[in-house]
Amino acid sequence: MAVPAALVGSGANFAAVRARMVQRLVAGGITAAPVLQAMGAVDRHCFVDTALGNQAYEDTSLPIGLGQTISKPSIVARMAELLLGAEGARVGGLGRVLEIGTGCGYQAAVLSLLAREVYSIERLRGLHEKARTNLRYLRLTNVHLLFGDGMVGYAKGAPYAAIVAAAGGSSLPLQWCDQLAVGGRLVAPISGADGQQMLLVVDKTPHGLKQNVLEPVHFVPLKSGIA
Ligand code: SAH
């Protein structure tokens, strides 16, 4: 059966707007070629409602249901670039990554093109299932979707070359640092006493943890338990 012309047309349009999104990422300071390639390869419009498809390549977060949002492309790229900067990743490529907050599965798909294995955990069953549906057609054999409370990490997959959180709390769960490999890096939003969320990078070195606080960010809250 021939592919309807309308679909071919919209696919081509999406490819063009996605290429423009990648150009904006470059203009915004993303330099890692693998990150730009991954951002250019994943169909972000397939992770949001059809009605929002025309906004999918704007640099904005969009609703994905249950009060949650898909992170904006620039922050997904920024965090991915930071993960690739981990000491261990610079030596032998990015190994096992743990993502806290699967949401619709977009970031997991991007990470799957950059890491050997991706473990992604989500506390809301509805979104865990949505991500499963979204990712099914991509057949990403290195993505493992988990339903559970990511506040305790996922010990079975540890140690991780990198851990990335797509939701922010006021302190860093101890388990995340425990489950990080030496040479590994954790990237997470964290709110200070003033309520302002900042992007935090923690490197696990042979001599202990090294922290760097980067720019202000806006993520949904990290919550405990499952629902
Ligand atoms: N990376 C996602 C962003 C989703 S928003 C994407 O690409 O779409 C962040 C997600 O974190 C939400 O779905 C929220 O339910 C989830 N979350 C918040 N606290 C969590 C926790 N303790 N464990 C697992 N997921 C959590």
Boltz pocket constraint, residues with backbone or C-beta under 6 A from the ligand:
constraints:
  - pocket:
      binder: B
      contacts: [[A, 64], [A, 68], [A, 69], [A, 70], [A, 71], [A, 100], [A, 101], [A, 102], [A, 103], [A, 104], [A, 105], [A, 106], [A, 107], [A, 108], [A, 121], [A, 122], [A, 123], [A, 124], [A, 127], [A, 148], [A, 149], [A, 150], [A, 151], [A, 166], [A, 167], [A, 220], [A, 221], [A, 222], [A, 223], [A, 224], [A, 225]]
      max_distance: 6.0
